[in-house]
């Protein structure tokens, strides 16, 4: 008898007269057992000639426990010898299984392997992704549904390869892994996984599954960055990008927002007339200027690249040039680059690795993968199979290898890398082992619902985006955590053709935060922002970041907003902190009853918590205490939204920290050692040719060439300190733990032109932006 036991699951196996028998699957968390019915097998091999064999009827030639794994080897059949391993996952909760086999002959080609084949007749409940949804995603439906889990009673099942076909059909829960090519020697299949929840409701099983996904995923913390796309679209160049970076940074710093995680250049840098990815004439220094600027702003640099060749009329021409240059192929089925080509991916990996290293890129927006499988048998990839699944399997395995090596390359330099996987991808949660975020797949970048003719633009935009969330989470029932969804928000840029009042901007921003995403990309144009909008953005980001540990658990409840239904996002922690956002997308007043139960995601131990208003224009904070099962009577006016936060204390963090900002300037005649000034909270000095400054715990320094220099230190509302020298930004420093208030009235100096003024001086008064840009670009051209 062999036993396998995790914190949640128990299984027993025995070999009797040479045959393997597996026991029921016991879930100790729920107290429920699943007894797979007689149609179940441990695996099934299906060949291209239509024949197949399974573990049923195969004798076990070897069985043992080795290195914490149960190992069973089956007798050879059709030239194939299979070894199956079972073990407890590293999370201590799941059970994993993996097949390894040796094929001694190439007479038969494997079509697919059913890595799991579980009969569900004895189950009480089960869930599988629907395969009859009428609306279409951006890629073929057969591709869109790949890599999803299925649930049986209180158990979840799936495969760690994100492109297996996992569904319950005809009473069988099956994980299909397509092969489609001769196997030479030993072949290892991807591991399958099963896990257990505390109950068999959808919310409970999904919650347990998402806990497992969180455990195996690439670390993806709360993130905020700027992207150039809706500011300039394809019309970017080295000049307007640099100005936008400065303007956005100043607006954020002046209103207390910490330095962004990245500033990102979107499409517009590539030379689409070249035979491979390269920089066009608008970026004569390539990305050097942008990278240096980002570092001086206390941030990092990020870059867009479209694997399929972008989205413009140049895409098919670019693909043809890549093929003519011997760097890849044209996919004539979709008129773009063949993203499954081994040659193309080798060249692309080198370009990405070299570019990330040269320009210290810590964010990649990989935008546009496989619109349609390539069916050209002359390319360096396989073709065929049901729904072209041979190509799909090989293609995505190659991309996994690329992602893995790209991360390893960055890790050698001790640098992180956020990979955003956007369009034409199956939104499998198992992608999160390799990337950080995945696009919705069913939505335009921005859109406006037409459910009602008379509604504000902001309401039409919110309804549109949430109707796409409803299609993703409810209609298609894609099992993907809200935290890792890339939703292209918030957009308020010149090219988006949107205009919001300050009140509408606040509504738009706070509602978007309730969707739960960790990744927030600011598609802003600085000229569309005023002081009020900057303050609103700063306030929203404070609240969103402080409460991301709650918001990341967001569930979409209610009906489709595009069909004029009330709906909500609800997010809770196991400790009883919660946020519920309710919205009425119609022009009619609506009364509703809100019950705090597990269908709303509430933990059953919720006791006597307070309810605070985060956004509520028609009501004051409630004085009542709320526990599990309590009801709330709520009235929503036309197009009204309310955001409530639950907890035993007020953690809204809406008020800004009381931080003082100032500008300190002086002139030096040399780099000789000197004490410029020293006070209770701040000091500036020169030592060994280095200029030093410390401001309430925030330290900054820069080399000082001998001679005369005009120096300016600027401290901002976000506690950042910037150092300007001779009308150039030299560096910046940021310490979140720095003192909010820094005394400057005790600072005095004998340095020439020494002055201290309240307020942060705008960068344009401290540096000549045009001179910096033109000088830099001319200098680089001469060097070439």
C-alpha positions in Angstrom: 0.0 0.0 0.0 1.3 3.4 -0.9 -0.1 6.6 0.8 0.1 10.2 -0.3 -1.0 12.9 2.1 -0.9 16.7 1.8 -2.5 19.3 4.1 -5.7 19.0 2.2 -5.8 15.7 0.3 -5.2 12.0 0.9 -4.9 9.2 -1.7 -3.9 5.5 -1.4 -2.5 3.3 -4.2 -2.0 -0.5 -4.2 -0.6 -2.9 -6.7 -2.6 -6.2 -6.7 -1.6 -9.0 -9.0 0.4 -6.6 -11.1 -2.3 -4.0 -11.6 -2.5 -0.5 -10.0 -5.6 0.5 -8.1 -6.1 4.1 -6.8 -8.4 4.9 -3.9 -10.9 7.7 -3.6 -9.6 11.2 -3.3 -10.3 12.4 0.3 -10.4 16.2 0.9 -9.8 16.6 4.6 -10.6 20.3 4.4 -14.2 19.8 3.3 -14.7 16.3 4.6 -15.8 15.3 1.1 -14.6 12.3 -0.9 -14.5 11.9 -4.7 -14.6 8.3 -6.0 -13.6 8.4 -9.7 -16.0 6.1 -11.6 -15.1 3.1 -13.7 -14.4 5.2 -16.8 -11.4 6.7 -15.1 -7.8 6.0 -16.1 -4.4 7.4 -15.0 -3.6 8.3 -18.6 -4.5 7.6 -22.2 -2.3 7.8 -25.3 -4.1 8.6 -28.5 -2.3 8.1 -31.8 -2.7 9.9 -35.1 -4.0 6.7 -36.7 -7.0 6.7 -34.3 -5.8 3.9 -32.0 -5.1 4.4 -28.3 -4.2 2.7 -25.1 -4.6 3.6 -21.4 -3.3 2.6 -18.0 -6.2 0.2 -17.7 -5.0 -3.3 -18.5 -1.3 -2.4 -18.2 0.6 -4.2 -15.6 3.0 -2.3 -13.2 6.5 -3.6 -13.6 8.0 -1.4 -10.8 6.5 0.5 -7.8 8.3 2.3 -5.1 8.6 5.5 -3.0 11.7 7.5 -4.0 12.7 10.9 -2.8 9.3 11.7 -1.5 7.5 10.6 -4.7 5.4 7.5 -5.5 6.8 6.0 -8.7 5.0 3.5 -10.9 6.4 2.0 -14.1 4.0 0.2 -16.5 4.8 -2.5 -19.0 5.7 -1.5 -22.5 2.8 -1.2 -25.0 3.0 -0.1 -28.6 6.7 0.6 -28.1 6.0 3.0 -25.2 7.1 2.5 -21.6 5.4 4.9 -19.2 6.6 5.9 -15.7 4.1 7.9 -13.5 5.1 9.9 -10.5 2.9 11.3 -7.7 4.1 13.8 -5.0 2.9 16.6 -2.7 3.3 20.0 -4.2 5.7 22.5 -2.6 2.8 24.5 -1.2 2.0 21.4 1.0 -1.6 21.4 -0.1 -1.7 20.1 -3.7 -1.0 16.7 -5.2 0.9 16.5 -8.4 1.3 13.9 -11.1 3.8 13.6 -14.0 4.2 11.1 -16.8 7.5 10.3 -18.4 7.8 7.8 -21.2 10.2 6.3 -23.6 9.1 5.5 -27.2 11.2 2.8 -28.7 9.8 3.1 -32.2 8.6 5.9 -34.5 6.0 3.8 -36.2 3.2 5.5 -34.4 2.9 9.3 -33.8 1.2 10.5 -30.7 -1.8 12.8 -31.3 -2.4 13.7 -27.7 -2.0 12.3 -24.2 -4.8 12.5 -21.7 -2.8 13.3 -18.6 -5.9 13.1 -16.5 -9.1 11.1 -17.3 -11.5 11.3 -14.4 -15.0 10.0 -14.4 -17.4 12.4 -12.6 -20.6 10.3 -12.4 -20.1 9.9 -8.6 -19.7 13.7 -8.0 -22.3 16.0 -6.6 -21.2 19.2 -8.4 -18.7 20.0 -11.1 -17.6 23.0 -13.2 -15.9 23.3 -16.6 -15.3 26.3 -18.8 -18.2 26.7 -21.2 -17.4 25.9 -24.8 -20.6 27.3 -26.3 -20.2 31.0 -25.7 -21.7 32.9 -28.7 -19.6 36.0 -28.5 -16.1 35.8 -29.9 -12.7 36.6 -28.4 -9.9 37.9 -30.5 -8.4 34.4 -31.1 -10.1 31.2 -32.2 -12.3 29.8 -29.4 -10.4 26.5 -29.4 -7.3 28.4 -28.4 -9.0 30.9 -26.1 -10.2 28.2 -23.7 -6.9 26.4 -23.3 -5.2 26.1 -19.9 -8.3 26.5 -17.6 -8.9 24.4 -14.5 -12.0 22.3 -13.9 -13.7 21.7 -10.6 -15.2 18.4 -9.2 -17.0 18.8 -5.9 -14.5 20.5 -3.6 -11.5 19.7 -5.8 -9.7 21.6 -8.6 -7.7 20.0 -11.4 -5.5 21.2 -14.2 -2.1 21.2 -15.8 0.9 23.4 -15.2 1.5 23.8 -19.0 -0.8 26.7 -20.0 -1.9 25.3 -23.3 -3.5 21.9 -22.5 -7.2 21.4 -23.1 -8.8 20.9 -19.7 -12.5 20.2 -19.7 -15.3 18.0 -18.4 -17.1 16.5 -21.4 -19.3 13.5 -21.7 -18.9 12.7 -18.0 -15.0 12.8 -18.1 -12.7 15.4 -16.7 -9.8 15.3 -19.0 -6.4 17.1 -19.5 -5.3 16.8 -23.1 -1.7 17.5 -24.0 -1.1 17.5 -27.7 2.2 16.2 -29.2 2.0 15.6 -33.0 5.6 14.7 -33.7 7.9 11.6 -33.3 9.4 11.3 -29.8 13.0 10.4 -29.7 14.0 8.7 -26.5 12.7 10.0 -23.2 9.9 12.5 -23.0 8.6 14.3 -19.9 5.1 15.6 -19.9 4.0 18.7 -17.9 2.8 18.0 -14.4 -0.9 17.9 -13.6 -2.2 19.2 -10.2 -5.2 18.7 -7.9 -6.1 20.6 -4.8 -8.9 20.9 -2.3 -11.2 23.7 -0.9 -13.2 24.0 2.3 -16.5 23.5 0.4 -17.9 22.8 -3.0 -19.4 26.3 -3.8 -17.8 28.1 -6.7 -16.5 30.8 -4.5 -14.8 28.3 -2.2 -13.2 26.2 -4.9 -12.1 29.2 -6.9 -10.6 30.7 -3.8 -8.6 27.6 -3.1 -7.5 27.5 -6.7 -6.4 31.1 -6.7 -4.4 30.5 -3.5 -2.5 27.8 -5.3 -2.0 30.0 -8.4 -0.7 32.8 -6.1 1.8 30.4 -4.7 3.3 29.3 -8.0 3.1 32.7 -9.7 5.9 35.1 -10.5 5.9 37.8 -7.8 3.6 40.6 -8.9 3.3 43.4 -6.4 1.3 46.5 -6.7 2.7 48.6 -9.6 2.1 52.0 -11.1 3.7 53.3 -14.3 3.3 55.7 -17.2 2.9 54.7 -20.8 3.3 56.9 -23.9 0.6 55.3 -26.1 -2.4 57.5 -25.6 -0.2 60.6 -25.1 1.5 60.4 -28.6 0.6 57.0 -30.1 3.0 56.3 -33.1 4.2 60.0 -33.1 6.7 59.6 -30.3 10.2 60.8 -30.7 13.1 61.4 -28.3 12.0 65.0 -27.7 8.3 64.6 -26.8 8.9 61.4 -24.8 11.5 63.2 -22.6 9.1 66.1 -22.0 6.2 63.8 -21.2 8.4 61.9 -18.7 9.4 65.1 -17.0 5.9 66.6 -16.9 4.2 63.4 -15.6 6.8 63.0 -13.0 6.5 66.6 -11.7 2.7 66.4 -11.6 2.9 63.2 -9.5 5.8 64.3 -7.2 4.2 67.7 -6.5 1.1 65.9 -5.2 2.9 63.4 -3.0 2.9 60.3 -5.3 6.0 58.1 -4.8 8.3 57.6 -7.8 6.7 55.5 -10.5 7.8 51.9 -11.1 8.5 52.7 -14.7 8.2 55.1 -17.6 7.3 53.2 -20.8 7.8 53.9 -24.5 5.1 52.2 -26.5 5.0 51.5 -30.2 6.7 54.1 -32.5 10.4 53.4 -31.9 10.8 50.4 -34.3 12.0 50.7 -37.9 9.4 48.8 -39.8 11.4 49.0 -43.0 14.3 47.0 -41.5 14.6 43.1 -41.7 14.3 42.9 -37.9 13.5 44.9 -34.8 15.7 48.0 -34.7 15.4 51.7 -33.8 14.2 54.3 -36.2 15.6 57.8 -36.9 13.4 59.4 -34.3 15.6 57.8 -31.7 19.2 58.5 -32.8 20.6 57.4 -29.5 18.3 54.4 -29.3 17.0 54.3 -25.7 20.0 55.8 -23.9 18.4 59.2 -23.2 15.2 57.7 -21.9 16.9 55.2 -19.7 19.2 57.8 -18.2 16.3 60.1 -17.6 14.2 57.4 -15.9 17.1 56.6 -13.5 17.5 60.3 -12.7 13.8 60.4 -11.9 14.2 57.6 -9.4 12.4 55.1 -11.7 13.1 52.5 -14.3 12.6 52.2 -18.0 10.1 50.0 -19.8 9.6 49.1 -23.5 6.8 47.9 -25.8 7.5 45.2 -28.5 4.9 43.5 -30.6 6.0 39.9 -31.3 3.6 39.6 -34.3 4.9 42.9 -35.7 2.5 45.5 -34.3 -1.0 46.5 -35.4 -0.5 48.8 -38.3 -0.6 48.6 -42.1 3.2 48.1 -41.8 2.7 44.7 -40.0 2.5 42.4 -43.1 5.3 44.3 -44.8 7.5 44.0 -41.8 6.8 40.3 -41.6 7.8 39.9 -45.3 11.0 41.9 -44.7 11.8 39.6 -41.7 11.3 36.5 -43.9 13.4 38.0 -46.8 16.1 38.9 -44.3 16.3 35.3 -43.1 15.2 36.2 -39.6 11.8 34.5 -39.5 8.7 33.9 -41.5 5.4 35.5 -42.6 2.3 33.8 -41.2 0.1 34.1 -44.3 -2.9 32.9 -42.3 -2.9 36.1 -40.2 -0.6 38.3 -42.4 1.8 39.0 -39.6 5.0 37.5 -38.2 5.0 33.7 -37.5 5.5 33.7 -33.8 6.1 29.9 -33.6 9.1 30.0 -35.8 12.2 28.7 -34.0 14.5 31.0 -36.1 12.4 34.1 -35.3 12.2 33.3 -31.6 16.0 32.7 -31.4 16.6 36.1 -33.0 13.9 37.8 -30.9 15.4 36.3 -27.7 18.8 37.8 -28.5 17.3 41.2 -29.3 15.3 41.3 -26.1 18.1 40.0 -23.9 20.6 42.5 -25.4 18.2 45.4 -25.3 17.1 44.7 -21.7 20.7 44.5 -20.6 21.9 47.6 -22.5 19.1 49.8 -21.4 18.3 48.2 -18.0 14.7 47.4 -19.0 12.7 46.2 -16.1 9.3 46.1 -17.8 8.3 44.6 -21.2 4.9 45.0 -22.8 4.9 42.1 -25.3 1.9 43.1 -27.3 0.3 40.7 -29.8 1.1 37.0 -30.1 -0.7 34.4 -32.2 -3.8 35.7 -33.9 -4.1 32.5 -35.9 -2.0 29.3 -35.9 0.5 29.2 -38.8 -0.3 26.2 -41.1 2.7 26.5 -43.4 4.5 23.1 -43.2 7.7 24.6 -44.8 8.4 26.7 -41.7 10.5 25.5 -38.8 7.6 24.4 -36.7 5.2 21.5 -36.7 1.6 21.8 -38.1 -1.6 19.9 -37.8 -3.7 18.3 -35.2 -7.2 19.2 -34.0 -7.6 23.0 -34.2 -3.9 23.2 -35.2 -3.0 22.1 -31.6 0.4 20.7 -32.6 1.6 24.2 -33.6 0.0 25.7 -30.6 1.7 23.4 -28.1 5.2 23.7 -29.7 4.8 27.5 -30.1 3.9 28.2 -26.5 6.6 25.8 -25.2 9.1 27.9 -27.1 7.8 31.1 -25.6 8.0 29.6 -22.1 11.6 28.8 -22.8 12.2 32.3 -24.0 10.5 33.9 -21.0 12.5 31.6 -18.6 15.9 32.5 -20.2 15.0 36.2 -20.4 14.3 36.3 -16.7 17.5 34.3 -15.9 19.4 36.9 -17.9 18.0 39.8 -15.9 18.4 37.9 -12.6 22.2 37.6 -13.3 22.3 41.4 -13.1 20.1 41.3 -10.0 17.3 43.0 -11.9 13.6 42.2 -11.9 11.5 42.0 -15.0 7.7 42.5 -15.2 6.4 40.8 -18.4 3.0 42.0 -19.6 1.5 39.5 -22.0 -1.2 41.3 -24.0 -3.2 40.4 -27.1 -3.9 37.0 -28.8 -3.1 34.9 -25.8 -5.2 32.2 -24.1 -5.7 33.7 -20.6 -4.6 30.7 -18.6 -3.7 31.3 -15.0 -0.7 29.0 -15.4 0.9 31.7 -17.6 1.5 33.5 -14.3 4.4 31.1 -13.7 6.3 33.0 -16.4 4.6 36.4 -16.8 3.1 39.0 -14.4 0.0 40.1 -16.2 -2.3 39.1 -19.1 -4.7 41.3 -21.2 -8.4 40.7 -21.0 -8.4 39.4 -24.6 -12.1 40.3 -25.3 -11.9 44.1 -25.2 -10.8 47.1 -27.2 -8.2 49.4 -25.6 -11.1 51.8 -24.8 -14.8 51.6 -25.6 -18.1 53.1 -24.8 -21.3 51.1 -24.0 -24.4 51.8 -25.9 -26.9 50.5 -23.4 -28.4 54.0 -23.0 -28.3 56.9 -25.4 -28.3 59.6 -22.7 -25.4 59.0 -20.4 -22.1 60.7 -19.7 -19.0 59.6 -21.5 -17.4 58.4 -18.3 -20.4 56.2 -17.5 -20.4 54.7 -21.0 -16.7 54.0 -20.6 -17.0 52.4 -17.2 -20.0 50.3 -18.4 -18.1 49.1 -21.5 -15.0 48.0 -19.5 -17.1 46.2 -16.9 -19.2 44.5 -19.5 -15.9 43.0 -20.8 -15.1 41.9 -17.3 -18.5 40.3 -17.1 -17.9 38.5 -20.3 -14.5 37.4 -19.1 -15.4 36.4 -15.5 -19.1 35.3 -15.8 -20.1 34.5 -19.4 -16.9 32.7 -20.2 -16.1 31.9 -16.6 -12.4 32.2 -17.2 -10.6 31.3 -14.0 -8.0 34.0 -13.8 -7.2 36.2 -10.8 -8.3 39.8 -11.0 -5.0 40.8 -9.5 -3.1 39.8 -12.7 -5.5 41.2 -15.3 -4.1 44.0 -17.5 -7.1 46.2 -18.3 -5.5 49.2 -20.1 -6.7 51.6 -17.4 -6.6 54.4 -16.6 -6.8 56.2 -20.0 -6.9 59.9 -20.1 -4.7 60.9 -22.9 -4.8 63.3 -25.9 -5.5 60.6 -28.5 -8.3 58.8 -26.5 -10.8 61.6 -27.2 -12.2 61.6 -23.7 -13.0 64.6 -21.5 -14.0 64.3 -17.9 -14.8 66.9 -15.3 -12.9 66.6 -12.0 -15.9 64.8 -10.4 -16.1 62.4 -13.3 -12.3 61.8 -13.2 -12.6 60.9 -9.5 -15.5 58.5 -10.3 -13.5 56.9 -13.2 -10.3 56.4 -11.1 -11.8 55.0 -7.9 -14.1 52.6 -9.8 -11.2 51.2 -11.8 -9.2 50.6 -8.6 -12.0 48.3 -7.4 -11.4 45.9 -10.2 -8.5 44.6 -8.2 -5.5 44.7 -10.7 -2.0 45.0 -9.3 -0.8 46.5 -12.6 -1.8 50.1 -13.2 -0.6 51.8 -16.3 -1.2 55.6 -16.5 -2.1 56.5 -20.1 -2.2 60.2 -19.3 -1.3 63.4 -21.1 0.0 66.1 -18.8 -1.7 68.9 -20.7 -5.1 67.3 -19.8 -4.4 67.4 -16.1 -5.2 70.2 -13.7 -4.3 70.6 -10.0 -7.6 69.0 -9.0 -7.1 66.0 -11.2 -3.5 65.5 -9.9 -4.9 65.6 -6.3 -7.6 63.1 -7.1 -5.1 60.7 -8.8 -2.8 61.0 -5.8 -5.6 60.3 -3.4 -6.9 57.3 -5.3 -3.4 55.8 -5.6 -2.8 56.2 -1.8 -6.0 54.3 -1.1 -5.5 51.7 -3.8 -1.9 50.9 -2.7 -2.7 50.8 1.0 -5.6 48.4 0.4 -4.3 46.3 -2.5 -4.1 43.3 -0.1 -7.9 43.5 -0.1 -8.7 44.7 -3.6 -6.6 42.0 -5.3 -9.2 39.4 -4.2 -12.0 41.2 -6.2 -15.0 39.1 -7.4 -17.5 40.5 -10.0 -21.1 40.0 -8.8 -24.5 40.8 -10.2 -25.5 41.1 -13.9 -24.1 42.4 -17.1 -23.9 46.2 -16.9 -24.3 46.4 -20.7 -27.7 44.8 -20.2 -28.7 47.5 -17.5 -28.0 45.3 -14.5 -26.8 46.4 -11.1 -23.4 44.9 -10.3 -20.6 45.0 -7.8 -17.0 44.2 -7.1 -16.4 42.5 -3.7 -13.1 41.8 -2.2 -12.3 40.3 1.2 -9.3 39.0 3.2 -9.6 36.0 5.5 -9.0 38.4 8.4 -12.2 40.2 7.7 -11.1 43.3 5.8 -13.4 44.0 2.9 -14.3 46.4 0.1 -17.6 46.4 -1.8 -18.1 48.6 -4.8 -21.7 48.9 -6.1 -22.8 50.6 -9.3 -26.0 51.4 -11.1 -25.4 51.6 -14.9 -28.9 52.7 -15.6 -30.9 56.0 -15.6 -33.4 54.7 -13.0 -33.2 54.6 -9.2 -32.7 51.2 -7.7 -33.2 49.7 -4.2 -31.3 46.6 -3.3 -30.4 44.4 -0.3 -26.8 43.5 0.2 -26.2 40.3 2.3 -22.7 39.8 3.8 -22.2 36.1 3.2 -19.8 33.7 1.5 -21.4 34.3 -1.9 -20.1 37.9 -1.5 -16.7 36.5 -0.5 -17.2 37.4 3.2 -15.3 35.2 5.7 -17.7 33.4 8.1 -15.8 34.7 11.1 -16.7 38.3 10.2 -17.7 40.0 13.5 -18.6 43.5 14.4 -16.7 45.5 11.8 -17.3 49.1 10.9 -18.3 50.3 7.4 -16.5 53.4 6.0 -17.3 55.4 2.9 -14.5 55.5 0.3 -16.7 57.0 -2.4 -20.3 57.9 -1.5 -21.7 61.2 -2.7 -25.2 60.6 -1.1 -24.5 59.3 2.4 -22.5 59.7 5.5 -20.5 57.0 7.2 -22.6 54.4 9.0 -22.4 54.1 12.8 -23.6 50.4 12.7 -21.4 47.4 13.2 -21.6 44.5 10.7 -21.2 40.8 11.0 -21.5 37.7 8.8 -25.0 37.3 7.5 -26.1 40.9 8.1 -28.0 42.8 5.5 -27.6 46.3 4.1 -30.4 48.3 2.5 -29.0 50.5 -0.2 -30.5 52.9 -2.8 -28.5 53.7 -5.9 -29.5 56.8 -7.9 -29.1 56.7 -11.7 -25.5 56.0 -12.7 -24.5 56.2 -9.0 -21.7 54.2 -7.5 -20.8 53.6 -3.9 -17.6 52.1 -2.4 -17.7 50.8 1.1 -14.7 49.6 3.2 -15.2 47.2 6.1 -12.8 46.7 9.0 -12.2 47.2 12.7 -10.3 50.4 12.0 -10.2 53.2 9.3 -7.6 52.2 6.8 -8.7 54.4 3.9 -5.5 56.5 3.9 -7.2 59.1 1.8 -5.6 62.1 3.5 -2.1 63.1 2.2 0.9 63.1 4.5 1.7 66.6 5.7 5.0 67.0 3.8 6.9 70.2 3.2 8.6 71.0 -0.1 11.3 73.5 -0.8 14.1 74.6 -3.2 17.6 75.3 -2.0 20.2 76.9 -4.2 23.8 78.1 -4.1 27.0 78.5 -6.1 30.4 77.0 -5.5 33.7 78.0 -7.1 35.5 74.7 -6.7 35.1 71.1 -5.5 37.3 71.7 -2.4 36.1 70.2 0.9 33.5 72.5 2.5 30.5 72.5 4.8 27.8 74.3 2.7 25.1 74.3 5.4 24.0 72.2 8.4 20.8 72.3 10.4 18.6 70.0 12.6 17.1 68.1 9.7 19.3 68.9 6.6 22.9 69.2 5.7 25.0 69.8 2.5 28.7 69.4 2.2 31.6 68.6 -0.2 34.1 65.9 0.6 36.8 64.4 -1.7 35.2 65.9 -4.8 31.7 64.6 -4.0 28.7 66.8 -3.3 26.6 65.3 -0.5 23.1 66.2 0.8 20.9 64.7 3.5 17.3 65.7 4.1 15.4 64.1 6.9 17.0 60.7 6.2 17.0 61.0 2.4 20.5 61.0 1.2 21.9 62.1 -2.2 25.3 62.6 -3.7 27.0 63.3 -7.0 30.6 63.8 -8.3 31.6 67.5 -8.5 34.1 68.4 -11.2 36.5 71.2 -10.1 35.3 74.7 -11.1 32.3 76.9 -10.6 28.8 75.3 -10.5 25.3 76.5 -9.7 23.7 73.9 -7.5 20.0 73.4 -6.7 18.3 70.8 -4.4 14.6 70.4 -4.7 12.5 68.6 -2.2 9.0 67.5 -3.3 5.7 66.6 -1.6 6.5 62.9 -2.1 9.8 63.2 -0.1 11.9 62.9 -3.2 15.0 65.1 -3.5 16.4 66.1 -6.9 19.8 67.5 -7.5 20.3 70.0 -10.4 23.7 71.2 -11.4 24.3 73.9 -14.0 20.8 73.7 -15.3 20.9 69.9 -15.7 19.2 67.2 -13.6 22.0 65.1 -12.2 20.2 62.6 -9.9 17.4 62.1 -7.4 16.9 60.2 -4.2 13.8 58.8 -2.5 13.3 57.4 1.0 9.7 56.7 2.0 10.8 56.6 5.6 12.2 60.1 5.5 10.7 62.7 7.8 7.7 64.4 6.4 8.6 67.8 7.8 12.1 69.1 7.4 13.1 72.3 9.1 14.9 74.8 6.8 14.7 78.0 8.8 18.0 77.0 10.6 19.9 76.6 7.4 22.5 79.3 6.7 25.6 79.4 4.5 28.5 81.5 3.4 28.2 80.0 -0.1 27.5 82.4 -2.9 23.8 83.0 -3.8 22.6 80.7 -1.1 18.8 80.7 -0.8 16.0 78.6 0.6 12.5 79.0 -0.8 9.3 77.2 0.1 7.8 75.1 -2.7 9.3 72.9 -5.4 10.4 74.9 -8.4 9.2 73.6 -11.7 11.8 71.7 -13.7 11.5 74.1 -16.7 12.8 76.9 -14.4 15.8 74.9 -13.4 16.9 73.4 -16.7 16.7 74.2 -20.4 14.9 71.1 -21.7 15.4 71.9 -25.4 19.1 72.5 -25.0 19.5 69.2 -23.2 17.7 67.3 -25.9 19.3 68.9 -29.0 22.7 68.9 -27.4 22.5 65.3 -26.5 21.3 64.2 -29.9 23.8 66.2 -31.9 26.6 64.8 -29.7 25.6 61.3 -30.3 25.3 61.8 -34.1 28.9 63.1 -34.2 30.1 60.1 -32.2 28.6 57.7 -34.8 
